[in-house]
Amino acid sequence: MPRGIITLQLGQCGNQIGFEFWKRLCLEHGISPSGILQEFATDGIDRKDVFFYQADDDHYIPRSVLLDLEPRVINNIMTSPYAKLYNPENVYLSKDGGGAGNNWASGFSQGEKLHEEVFDIIDREADGTESLEGFVLCHSIAGGTGSGMGSYIMERLSDHFPKKLIQTYSVFPNQDEISDVVVQPYNSLLTLRRLTSCADCVVVLDNTALNRIATDWLRLENPSFAQINTLVSTIMSVSTTTLRYPSYMNNSLIELIAPLIPTSQLHFLMTGYTPLTTESDLQAVQKTTVLDVMRRLLQPKNMMVSTGPDKTNHHRYISILNIIQGEVNPSQVHQSIQRIRERKLAQFIPWGPASIQVALSRSSPYVQSSHRVSGLMLANHTSICSLFERALGQYDKLRKRGAFLDQFRKEDKFKDDLSELDESRDVVEALVQEYEMATKENYLSWHASRTAENDDRMNK
């Protein structure tokens, strides 16, 4: 029986990428912008009810909750051709509409104040979802609503639904641009603390890498948010294909993420996708065999996370799941994995198996693909900690000067002291250490003793 997943879209970024995701899902399942199944959509082998439910008049409605503290993005969605797709009772806009001012503390405080109204919506949606498996949260870590209110909701979800999975698609800020959000380093670190302690799986979408890919591969000189969000929606839709077009494995969220996450802390995943091109001339010369796709997925330039050069060459893959779509013979998959292992194209951690899994997934029969074979990689790789180190470095620069803290002191959580900031720093530093230790042979024994120490501390 399919297990339902509820999507929570938070803030400007979360609602924009969520909107593109639902547009993509409608296209793939043959559902019109108003939720009506198109006449040509007679294939019948897809599972629409993982992400949609049917209303009394049979039209399809996303299992989705849209939340924001300022109206612009949600108003755009609700005046678009897709306005009738959503359940209007699942759309929450703060009544004063003033937003969170790109301030985590404000977003978190407003989340607390609006708890009852927001969780009424989430509880109602959860009660109406048969066999609820978990929640997928779309947000940015850098602004105010997606980071602050998102953090509050993650905390409450893990208390409220302790047995349900929480997976996030978390957008990290572009490091190549000077941000106009001066408190971004504080926002990012405070959110990272919740992503570490409350989420079961975080798919990292790094705007630095997404912009580079859009510029280098898609030949877009100044990629717009809309173009980046389309790229993100491809990642999101392909990463859920095995749930929506079931085969013999990876048919549920837990089956998808469990093989990728060996210990609870190491749950930040990076993605890669290929072929990434809209150029017809490149399509004519690009060879898309299974081996070629799997080899390309291992190239850093195809990764959606910008980790920087590994100068000491010590970072390793912990696990890999490739979702391959198209004309594929299973024997080609086996040969490709053998070739990758023989040629040592991927370096794995010393304390576990060289875990490369491949899921062959159907493509939507209603969407034309210009490639014979395409692939998405979900990978757990120790180099992701460089992203967290970057966040720590930026935080330390501001914190040392005591810069821009007045905006935080206005909120109750920071009125008396700033321990919340420093505790968050400790959590993120411990996360970096966890990933660094994962490159070493004695990681499992180190992890066991650290877990025991933490348990003792909690019980005192």
C-alpha positions as CSV (number, residue, x, y, z in Angstrom):
1,M,0.0,0.0,0.0
2,P,1.4,3.4,-0.9
3,R,2.4,5.6,2.0
4,G,1.4,9.2,2.0
5,I,3.9,12.1,2.3
6,I,2.9,15.7,3.3
7,T,4.9,18.5,1.8
8,L,5.4,21.7,3.9
9,Q,6.5,24.8,1.9
10,L,7.9,27.6,4.1
11,G,8.8,31.1,3.1
12,Q,9.6,32.7,-0.2
13,C,12.1,30.1,-1.4
14,G,10.2,27.1,0.0
15,N,7.0,28.1,-1.8
16,Q,8.8,28.9,-5.0
17,I,10.6,25.5,-5.2
18,G,7.5,23.8,-4.0
19,F,5.4,25.4,-6.7
20,E,7.8,24.2,-9.4
21,F,7.8,20.7,-7.9
22,W,4.0,20.5,-8.1
23,K,4.0,21.8,-11.7
24,R,6.5,19.0,-12.5
25,L,4.4,16.3,-10.7
26,C,1.2,17.4,-12.5
27,L,3.1,17.2,-15.9
28,E,4.5,13.7,-15.1
29,H,1.2,12.3,-13.8
30,G,-1.0,13.8,-16.6
31,I,-2.9,16.1,-14.2
32,S,-4.1,19.5,-15.5
33,P,-3.3,22.8,-13.6
34,S,-6.7,22.6,-12.0
35,G,-6.2,19.0,-10.8
36,I,-8.2,17.2,-13.4
37,L,-6.7,13.9,-14.8
38,Q,-6.1,14.5,-18.6
39,E,-7.9,12.3,-21.1
40,F,-4.6,10.9,-22.4
41,A,-3.4,9.9,-18.8
42,T,-4.5,6.2,-19.0
43,D,-1.2,4.5,-18.2
44,G,-2.4,3.6,-14.6
45,I,0.9,2.3,-13.2
46,D,1.8,5.4,-11.3
47,R,1.0,6.0,-7.6
48,K,-0.5,9.5,-7.5
49,D,-1.7,9.0,-3.9
50,V,1.7,9.3,-2.4
51,F,1.7,13.1,-3.0
52,F,-1.9,13.7,-4.0
53,Y,-5.4,12.8,-2.7
54,Q,-8.7,12.9,-4.6
55,A,-11.5,15.3,-3.6
56,D,-15.1,14.2,-3.7
57,D,-15.4,15.4,-7.4
58,D,-12.3,13.2,-8.2
59,H,-9.9,16.0,-8.9
60,Y,-6.4,15.7,-7.5
61,I,-5.1,17.9,-4.7
62,P,-1.5,18.0,-3.4
63,R,-0.9,16.8,0.1
64,S,0.8,20.2,0.7
65,V,0.7,23.0,3.2
66,L,1.8,26.4,2.1
67,L,3.1,28.8,4.9
68,D,4.5,32.3,4.7
69,L,4.7,35.4,6.8
70,E,4.4,37.8,3.8
71,P,1.9,37.4,0.9
72,R,3.8,38.0,-2.3
73,V,4.8,34.5,-3.4
74,I,1.7,32.7,-2.2
75,N,-0.5,35.4,-3.8
76,N,1.4,34.7,-7.1
77,I,0.7,31.0,-6.7
78,M,-3.0,31.6,-5.9
79,T,-3.5,33.8,-9.0
80,S,-1.6,31.4,-11.3
81,P,-3.2,28.8,-13.6
82,Y,-2.5,26.3,-10.7
83,A,-4.6,28.2,-8.2
84,K,-7.4,25.6,-8.2
85,L,-4.9,22.8,-7.7
86,Y,-4.4,23.5,-4.0
87,N,-6.7,23.1,-1.0
88,P,-7.2,26.8,0.1
89,E,-7.6,25.6,3.7
90,N,-4.0,24.4,3.5
91,V,-2.6,27.9,2.7
92,Y,-1.6,30.0,5.7
93,L,-0.5,33.6,5.4
94,S,0.2,35.7,8.5
95,K,-2.6,38.2,9.0
96,D,-0.3,41.2,9.4
97,G,1.7,40.1,6.3
98,G,4.9,41.9,7.6
99,G,7.2,38.9,7.1
100,A,10.1,37.9,9.3
101,G,12.5,40.6,7.9
102,N,15.1,38.0,7.0
103,N,15.6,37.4,10.8
104,W,15.6,33.9,12.1
105,A,14.6,35.1,15.6
106,S,11.5,36.8,14.2
107,G,10.5,33.8,12.1
108,F,10.9,31.4,15.1
109,S,8.9,33.8,17.5
110,Q,6.1,34.1,15.0
111,G,6.1,30.3,14.6
112,E,5.5,30.0,18.3
113,K,2.7,32.6,18.3
114,L,1.0,30.9,15.3
115,H,1.5,27.4,16.6
116,E,-2.2,26.6,17.0
117,E,-3.3,27.8,13.6
118,V,-0.4,26.2,11.7
119,F,-0.6,22.8,13.5
120,D,-4.4,22.7,13.0
121,I,-3.7,22.6,9.3
122,I,-0.9,20.1,9.6
123,D,-2.9,17.8,12.0
124,R,-5.9,17.9,9.7
125,E,-3.8,17.0,6.7
126,A,-2.1,14.2,8.7
127,D,-5.4,12.8,9.9
128,G,-6.6,12.7,6.3
129,T,-3.5,10.9,5.0
130,E,-3.9,7.1,5.2
131,S,-0.6,5.4,6.1
132,L,1.3,8.7,6.6
133,E,5.0,8.0,6.2
134,G,6.4,11.4,6.9
135,F,6.9,15.1,5.9
136,V,9.0,16.8,3.3
137,L,10.0,20.3,4.1
138,C,11.0,22.9,1.4
139,H,12.8,26.0,2.7
140,S,15.9,28.2,2.7
141,I,18.3,28.3,5.6
142,A,19.4,31.9,5.1
143,G,16.3,34.1,5.3
144,G,13.7,34.6,8.1
145,T,10.6,32.5,7.5
146,G,12.1,29.4,5.9
147,S,14.9,29.3,8.5
148,G,13.2,30.6,11.7
149,M,9.7,29.4,11.3
150,G,11.0,26.3,9.6
151,S,13.2,25.6,12.6
152,Y,10.2,26.0,15.0
153,I,8.1,23.6,12.8
154,M,10.8,21.0,12.6
155,E,11.2,21.0,16.4
156,R,7.4,20.6,16.9
157,L,7.0,18.0,14.2
158,S,9.6,15.7,15.8
159,D,7.8,16.1,19.2
160,H,4.3,15.8,17.7
161,F,5.0,13.0,15.2
162,P,8.0,11.1,16.7
163,K,7.5,8.0,14.5
164,K,7.2,9.9,11.2
165,L,10.1,10.7,8.9
166,I,11.2,14.3,8.4
167,Q,13.1,14.9,5.1
168,T,14.0,18.4,4.0
169,Y,15.1,20.1,0.7
170,S,17.2,22.8,2.2
171,V,18.5,25.7,0.0
172,F,21.9,27.0,1.1
173,P,22.9,30.6,0.2
174,N,25.1,31.5,-2.8
175,Q,28.7,32.1,-1.5
176,D,29.8,33.8,-4.7
177,E,27.5,36.8,-4.1
178,I,27.5,39.3,-1.3
179,S,24.2,38.8,0.5
180,D,21.9,41.6,1.2
181,V,20.8,39.7,4.3
182,V,23.5,40.9,6.9
183,V,22.4,38.3,9.5
184,Q,22.6,35.4,7.1
185,P,25.4,33.6,9.0
186,Y,23.3,33.7,12.2
187,N,20.2,32.5,10.4
188,S,22.1,29.6,8.7
189,L,23.8,28.4,11.9
190,L,20.6,28.4,13.9
191,T,18.8,26.5,11.2
192,L,21.7,24.0,10.8
193,R,21.3,23.1,14.5
194,R,17.6,22.0,13.8
195,L,18.5,20.2,10.6
196,T,21.1,18.3,12.6
197,S,18.9,17.4,15.6
198,C,15.3,17.2,14.2
199,A,15.6,16.0,10.5
200,D,16.1,12.4,9.5
201,C,17.5,13.4,6.1
202,V,18.5,16.7,4.5
203,V,19.0,17.1,0.8
204,V,21.3,20.0,0.4
205,L,20.6,22.3,-2.5
206,D,23.5,24.7,-2.7
207,N,22.8,27.9,-4.6
208,T,26.6,28.4,-5.3
209,A,26.7,25.1,-7.2
210,L,23.2,25.5,-8.8
211,N,24.3,28.9,-10.2
212,R,27.5,27.5,-11.5
213,I,25.7,24.6,-13.2
214,A,23.1,26.9,-14.8
215,T,25.9,29.1,-16.1
216,D,28.4,26.4,-17.3
217,W,26.0,23.6,-18.4
218,L,22.8,25.3,-19.3
219,R,24.6,28.3,-20.9
220,L,22.6,30.8,-18.9
221,E,24.6,34.0,-18.5
222,N,22.7,35.3,-15.4
223,P,20.4,32.5,-14.3
224,S,17.2,33.8,-12.8
225,F,15.6,32.4,-9.6
226,A,12.9,30.8,-11.9
227,Q,15.5,28.9,-13.9
228,I,17.4,27.7,-10.8
229,N,14.0,26.6,-9.3
230,T,13.3,24.6,-12.4
231,L,16.6,22.8,-11.9
232,V,15.7,22.1,-8.3
233,S,12.2,20.8,-9.3
234,T,14.0,18.3,-11.5
235,I,16.1,17.1,-8.6
236,M,13.0,16.8,-6.4
237,S,10.9,15.0,-8.9
238,V,13.5,12.5,-9.9
239,S,14.4,11.8,-6.3
240,T,10.8,10.8,-5.7
241,T,10.3,8.7,-8.9
242,T,10.7,5.3,-7.2
243,L,7.9,6.3,-4.8
244,R,5.6,7.4,-7.6
245,Y,6.5,4.7,-10.2
246,P,7.1,1.7,-8.0
247,S,9.5,-1.2,-8.8
248,Y,10.9,-3.9,-6.7
249,M,12.9,-1.6,-4.3
250,N,13.1,1.9,-2.9
251,N,9.3,2.2,-3.0
252,S,9.0,4.1,0.3
253,L,10.8,7.1,1.8
254,I,12.5,4.9,4.4
255,E,13.7,2.4,1.8
256,L,15.1,5.3,-0.2
257,I,17.1,7.0,2.6
258,A,18.0,4.2,5.0
259,P,20.8,2.7,2.9
260,L,22.3,6.2,2.5
261,I,22.5,7.0,6.2
262,P,24.6,4.6,8.3
263,T,24.4,6.7,11.6
264,S,21.8,9.2,12.6
265,Q,24.2,12.3,12.5
266,L,25.5,11.6,8.9
267,H,22.2,12.5,7.2
268,F,23.1,15.4,4.9
269,L,23.0,14.3,1.2
270,M,24.3,15.9,-1.9
271,T,22.9,15.3,-5.4
272,G,24.2,15.2,-9.0
273,Y,22.2,15.0,-12.2
274,T,23.1,14.2,-15.8
275,P,22.7,14.9,-18.7
276,L,22.4,18.6,-17.8
277,T,21.9,20.4,-21.1
278,T,19.2,22.1,-23.1
279,E,21.5,22.4,-26.1
280,S,20.3,20.3,-29.1
281,D,23.8,20.2,-30.6
282,L,25.2,18.8,-27.4
283,Q,22.5,16.2,-27.2
284,A,23.6,15.1,-30.7
285,V,27.1,14.3,-29.5
286,Q,26.6,13.2,-25.9
287,K,26.6,9.5,-25.4
288,T,24.2,8.4,-22.7
289,T,24.9,4.8,-21.9
290,V,24.4,3.6,-18.3
291,L,28.2,3.6,-17.6
292,D,28.6,7.0,-19.1
293,V,25.8,8.4,-16.9
294,M,27.1,6.8,-13.8
295,R,30.6,8.0,-14.5
296,R,29.5,11.5,-15.1
297,L,27.5,11.5,-11.9
298,L,30.8,11.0,-10.0
299,Q,32.3,14.2,-11.5
300,P,32.4,17.1,-9.1
301,K,31.2,19.5,-11.8
302,N,27.8,17.7,-11.9
303,M,27.3,18.0,-8.2
304,M,24.7,20.4,-6.8
305,V,26.9,21.2,-3.8
306,S,30.0,23.3,-4.0
307,T,32.5,21.8,-1.5
308,G,35.7,23.3,-2.8
309,P,38.9,21.4,-3.6
310,D,39.8,18.5,-1.3
311,K,43.5,19.6,-0.8
312,T,44.4,16.7,1.5
313,N,42.4,14.1,-0.6
314,H,41.0,12.5,2.5
315,H,37.2,12.9,1.9
316,R,35.2,9.8,0.9
317,Y,31.8,8.6,-0.2
318,I,29.8,7.0,2.6
319,S,27.1,5.7,0.2
320,I,25.7,6.3,-3.2
321,L,22.2,5.7,-4.7
322,N,21.8,6.3,-8.4
323,I,18.3,6.6,-9.8
324,I,18.6,5.7,-13.5
325,Q,15.8,6.4,-16.0
326,G,15.4,5.5,-19.6
327,E,16.3,2.6,-21.9
328,V,18.4,0.4,-19.5
329,N,19.3,-3.3,-19.5
330,P,19.9,-4.5,-15.9
331,S,23.0,-6.3,-17.0
332,Q,24.5,-2.9,-18.0
333,V,24.0,-1.7,-14.5
334,H,25.9,-4.6,-13.0
335,Q,28.8,-4.1,-15.5
336,S,28.9,-0.4,-14.8
337,I,29.2,-0.9,-11.0
338,Q,32.0,-3.4,-11.6
339,R,33.8,-1.0,-13.9
340,I,33.5,1.9,-11.3
341,R,34.9,-0.4,-8.6
342,E,37.7,-1.8,-10.7
343,R,38.8,1.7,-11.8
344,K,38.4,3.1,-8.3
345,L,36.4,6.0,-9.7
346,A,34.8,6.5,-6.3
347,Q,36.7,6.5,-3.0
348,F,34.7,5.0,-0.1
349,I,35.1,5.3,3.7
350,P,37.4,2.6,5.2
351,W,34.9,1.3,7.8
352,G,32.0,0.2,5.6
353,P,31.3,-1.4,2.2
354,A,31.7,0.4,-1.1
355,S,27.9,1.0,-1.1
356,I,26.8,1.9,-4.7
357,Q,23.1,1.1,-5.2
358,V,21.2,1.6,-8.4
359,A,17.4,2.0,-8.7
360,L,16.0,1.6,-12.2
361,S,13.0,3.9,-12.4
362,R,10.3,4.4,-15.0
363,S,10.0,7.8,-16.6
364,S,6.6,9.4,-17.0
365,P,5.1,8.3,-20.3
366,Y,3.6,11.8,-20.7
367,V,6.9,13.7,-20.7
368,Q,9.2,13.5,-23.7
369,S,12.9,13.0,-22.9
370,S,15.6,14.0,-25.3
371,H,18.0,11.5,-23.7
372,R,18.1,7.8,-23.9
373,V,19.4,7.5,-20.3
374,S,19.4,10.0,-17.5
375,G,20.5,9.7,-13.9
376,L,20.3,11.3,-10.5
377,M,22.8,10.6,-7.7
378,L,21.9,10.9,-4.1
379,A,25.2,10.7,-2.2
380,N,26.4,10.8,1.3
381,H,30.0,12.3,1.1
382,T,32.2,13.5,3.9
383,S,33.2,16.7,2.0
384,I,29.8,18.2,2.7
385,C,31.3,19.3,6.0
386,S,33.2,22.0,4.1
387,L,29.8,23.7,3.7
388,F,29.2,23.7,7.4
389,E,32.8,24.9,8.1
390,R,32.1,27.8,5.8
391,A,29.0,28.7,7.8
392,L,31.0,28.5,11.0
393,G,33.7,30.8,9.6
394,Q,31.1,33.4,8.6
395,Y,29.3,33.2,11.9
396,D,32.5,33.6,13.9
397,K,33.4,36.8,12.0
398,L,30.1,38.4,12.9
399,R,29.9,37.0,16.4
400,K,33.4,38.2,17.3
401,R,32.4,41.8,16.5
402,G,29.0,41.4,18.1
403,A,27.6,42.7,14.8
404,F,23.8,43.0,14.1
405,L,22.7,41.3,17.3
406,D,20.2,44.0,18.2
407,Q,17.7,42.5,15.7
408,F,17.9,39.3,17.6
409,R,17.7,40.8,21.1
410,K,14.2,42.2,20.2
411,E,12.8,38.7,20.4
412,D,12.1,36.9,23.7
413,K,14.4,33.9,22.9
414,F,17.4,36.3,22.8
415,K,16.3,39.0,25.2
416,D,18.3,37.8,28.2
417,D,21.2,36.0,26.6
418,L,22.7,34.8,23.4
419,S,23.4,31.2,24.5
420,E,21.1,29.9,21.7
421,L,23.6,31.2,19.2
422,D,26.6,29.7,20.9
423,E,24.9,26.3,21.5
424,S,24.0,26.2,17.8
425,R,27.7,26.8,17.0
426,D,28.7,23.9,19.2
427,V,26.2,21.6,17.5
428,V,27.4,22.5,14.0
429,E,31.1,22.1,15.1
430,A,30.2,18.6,16.4
431,L,28.6,17.9,13.0
432,V,31.8,18.9,11.2
433,Q,33.8,16.7,13.6
434,E,31.4,13.7,12.9
435,Y,32.0,14.0,9.1
436,E,35.7,14.4,9.6
437,M,35.9,11.3,11.8
438,A,33.8,9.4,9.2
439,T,36.9,9.5,7.0
440,K,38.8,7.4,9.5
441,E,38.9,3.7,10.2
442,N,37.9,3.9,13.9
443,Y,34.8,6.0,13.2
444,L,32.2,3.4,14.4
445,S,33.9,2.9,17.8
446,W,34.4,6.7,18.2
447,H,30.7,7.3,17.3
448,A,29.5,4.7,19.8
449,S,31.5,6.3,22.6
450,R,30.4,9.8,21.7
451,T,26.7,8.6,21.6
452,A,27.2,7.0,25.0
453,E,28.7,10.2,26.4
454,N,25.7,12.3,25.1
455,D,23.2,9.8,26.5
456,D,24.9,10.0,30.0
457,R,24.8,13.8,29.8
458,M,21.1,13.7,28.9
459,N,20.2,11.4,31.8
460,K,22.0,13.5,34.4
